[in-house]
């Protein structure tokens, strides 16, 4: 779960930042007719229990109980709104990683995955990454598992959720459990600045390899980013479902989207035009690097294949939010 943004604009139950908005027609959405609207509707319905605003509750009631024609449902109850259309659009991808781990600290597995300390007020500034690495949380029973490489922990924290795979065949599902309140800094950019990597080599895979081959310098590099994410065990979350997003509903591969809730309400359908991808997705997650009305992170799924697909994404395009009719007109006029 990319849930480092904590002030959630949940279906307009909290104020959203003002930004330019333009009301569009469905004819203006490239590829709208060809999409699988049933898949989008299935993902949307998962969000309905979390949407509190009356306008959202009314459309959810129809979606859940009237067995609507999917495309007709969206066209009847929603209007497309282009928010911040003059800003540059950036799409990236994310995934749920699977990592080999140990339940106990042992040779080769000495990097702890911590649950949130009970005294930590989520989002309030506390110990930095470097300070946590120094060991003040050790021996308190906060360890959920042990990883082989601090870069594995770092990128698990970047994704916000994951699965730990143990030698006995068991799996521990992890969800986002909190954050230490420090702003995120780019480790890849810092690796270039320190001369560890060339600019064209600055990828997550390259940083992970560098840290693995240079443990001391690698750990110091990761500590350039003071932000630190804690996890929680999802013991009753079925393996067949995706990880939990910021709305605490399972994410759906290629239908769930991480957005900036200051501009896009969580739970809203969002039309994506990115390269050859034309599809309706649902804003069900947030992310520390997701800022602005034309910024989104596409969820690709679980495991290595999803990782490879997600890491290739850094594209422009356009995203258009679908809002209930009354809210769409209100948003256009400065709601």
N, C-alpha and C positions, 0 to 999 in steps of 0.2 A: 504494500500500500504506500503510495507516494504521499504520505500525510504529514508533511512538515509544516503546512500552512494551517493554522489553528483557528483563525477567525473566519468561520465558514458562513458564506452567504447562502444559507440553506433555503432554497426555493423562495427567495425574497422575504424570508422571515427575519433576516438581518439586512441592514442597509448595504447596497452595492455602490461601488465607486461610479461616479458619473462618467460616461464616455459616449462618443458619438454613436448613434444608432439609426439604422435605416430599415424600414419595413419593406420586405421583398414579397414576391409571389412564388409559389412552388414551381412555376414554369422557369424561374430564374435559377433554379438549382440544377446544375448539370448532372444528368444521369439519374434524376430522382425517380422516374418511372421504372427504371430497370432494377432498383435495389430490392433486397429481400426485407420488406417491411415487417414481415412476421418475426424475423429474428430480432429486429430492433424493438418491436413491441414486447417480446418476451423479456428482453433485458430491462426495458422501461418499467414493466410491472414489478420487477424485483425492487425497484426504488420506491414504489408507491407508499409502503408503510412508513417511510421516513419523511414524506412531504407533508408539511403542516398547513401551508397556505390554502384557504378555501378553494381558490381557482384550481389549484393542483389536485386537491382532494376530489373535486367534482369530475375531472377528466379521468382520474385514477379509478373512481367508482365505475365509470362506464367501461374502462379498459378491462377491469377485473371481472365484471359480472355480465356484460352485454355480448360477449363473444364477437367483437367487431371485425369487419374487414380491415386488416392492418393499415393499408395505405389510406383508405377512406377515413379511418379514425384520425390519423395525423393531419390529414387535410381539412377535416371538419373542425377539430378542436384546437388546432395550433396555427400560428402564423410565423413565417421565417423572419428573424431579425438579425441583421448584420451589425455587430457591435464592434466599434473600433476599426472599421473597414479600411481606413487610410494607413493603419499601422502594418508593418511587415508581419507576415504570418510565419510561424515556425512550428513544424511538427517533429517530434522525436518519438522514440519508442521505449517501452519498458516491459519487464517480464518478471516472472517468479522464479528465482534461481533454485537449483537443487545442488547441495553441497555435501561432500563426505564429511562426517563429523564423528566425534567420540562423546560418550556420556560422561566420561571421566577424563581428567587431565592425564596425559601420558606422552611418551616420546613421539614427537611429530605432530601432536595435537595440544598446543599450549596457548591458543588464542580464545579467550572466553567470549561467549555470546550472553550478554546480560539482560535480565528483565529489569524493569524500572525500579530503582530504589524507592521504598515507600515514602521517604521524606522529601522526594523530589516533586516540586510543583511543576506539572508538565508545562513546558514552554518558558519557564522562568530560568534566567541565567544561573547556571550551576557549574560544576566541574567541566573543564574543557576536555577534548580528546586526549591531549598530552597528559593532563592531570589524571584522567581515568586510567590511562595506560600505565601510570606509575603504581597502580595497585590498591587504591583506597577501598575499592569495592570487593576485593578478594576475601574469601573466607566467610562471606555473609550468606551463602546459600542462594545467591542471585544467578548463578550460572545455569543456563538452559542447555548448554553443550559446549564443545570445544572444537575449533577449526584449526586448520594447518597453517594458514597464512593470514597475516593481518590485512592483506589486500582482499581476501575473500570476505572477511568481516566488513570491510569498508564498502564493498559493492553490494553486499547483502543489505547494508544500511541505506545505500543509495536507492535500492529497489523498494525497501520498506516492508518486505515480506519474503518468505522463502520456505524451503523444506530442508531439514537436516536428515541425511541418510546415514544410518548407523550400520555397523558391521553385522549385527544380528538380523538385518533386514527390516527393522522397524524404521518408521518415519515420524519426525516431529514437525508439525506444521506451525510456523511462526507468523504472527501478525504484528503490525506496528504497535508498540507499547508506550511510546513517549519519546521526547526529545529534550536535550539539555539546554535549550534556549539560546544557543550560540548560532550566529549566521553561518551559512555554508560558504566555503571558499573552494575554488577550482584546484584540484590536485594536478590534473593534466597540465594546466597552464603553468603551475609552479614547477613541474618536472622539466618543462621547456626552459623556464627562466633559470633554473639551477644547472642547466646543461646536461641533464640526464637523458633527455630525449630531444630529437629534432621536432620541429613544429608539425611536420607531416606524419610523425610517429605517435603523436599525442592521442592515443586511444585508451579505452579502459583495458583492453587486452595487453597493450604494451606496458601500461603502468603496473598491472598485476604481475607481469613477467619480471619487470624491474625490481619490484618489491620482493618477489620470491628469490631472486638471484642476489639481492643486496639487502639482507635483513635489517642491518643497522641504519643505513641511509634510507631504506625504504620506509621504515617505521617513522623516521623523522620527517620524511616527505608527507606521509599521511597525516601527521600531526599539524601540518600547515592548515588543515581544515579543522577548526575547533568544534564543529557540529558533531553530535553523537546521538545515534538513535538506539533506543531500547526496544525489546521485543516482548511479546506475550505468547503463551502457548494456546493454540487453537485446538483443544483436545476433542471437541465435538463437531468439528467442521469436516464434512465428508470430503474424501480425497478427490472425488470426481468433480467437485466445484472449484472455481477459481479462488484466489485469495480475497480477503475482505478489503474493500476500499474505504475511503473516508466516510461513506454513507453507511458503513457496516453492513453491506450486502455483497454477495460474491461477484467478483469481476468476470466478465464474459470476454474471451479472446476476440479481438477485432470488432467488438461492439462497446467496450468500456473505454472511457476516456478520462484522463486526469486534466483538470482545468484550473484556472485561477478563480476561486469562488468570489473574489471581489468584483468580477465582471460577468461570470457565467454561473447561474444558480445550479447548485448540485442537484442532480436528479433530472435536469433538463435534457431533452433530445438535442443533439448537435449534428448538423449536416457537415460532412467532411469532403472537401475537394482537394486531394493530394495526389499529384501524378495521375496514375490510372485508377486510383482508389476513389470511388464515389459511393459513400455509404452513410447511413444514419447510425450514429453512435449515441451513447448515453453518458452524461457527465456524472461519474460515480466516484471520482477520486481527486486528490490534490497532490501537489508536489512542491518541494522547497525551491526548485528551479523553474517552476511554472508560474510566470508572472506576465500579466497583460491579457487583453481581450482576444488577441489573435495568437495565443500560445497554448499548445496542447500536447499531451503525451499519450500515445496510443498503446493500449495493453495488448501484448502479443501472445500471452499464455505462459506455460510452465516448461522449464527445462532448456536443454542446450539448443534445440531447434528454434525455440522462441527467442532465446538470447541472440542467436545469430541474425535472425530477422530484425529484431528490435534495434540492434546496434548499427544496422545499415541505414537507419532512418534519420535523416536530418534535412527536411524538405520544406519548401514554401507551399503556398496554396491559399485556401480560404476555408474558414469555419463560420457557419451560420447557426445561431441558436433558435430552436423552435420553442415558442412560449405559448401558453394558453391565450386565446384571442384577447381577452380583456387586458392581461398583463402586457401583451405585445404592443397594443396601442398605448398603454400607459408608459411603457419603456421608451417608446418613440418620442413621447412628449415630455420626457425627463422624469419618469417615475423614481 
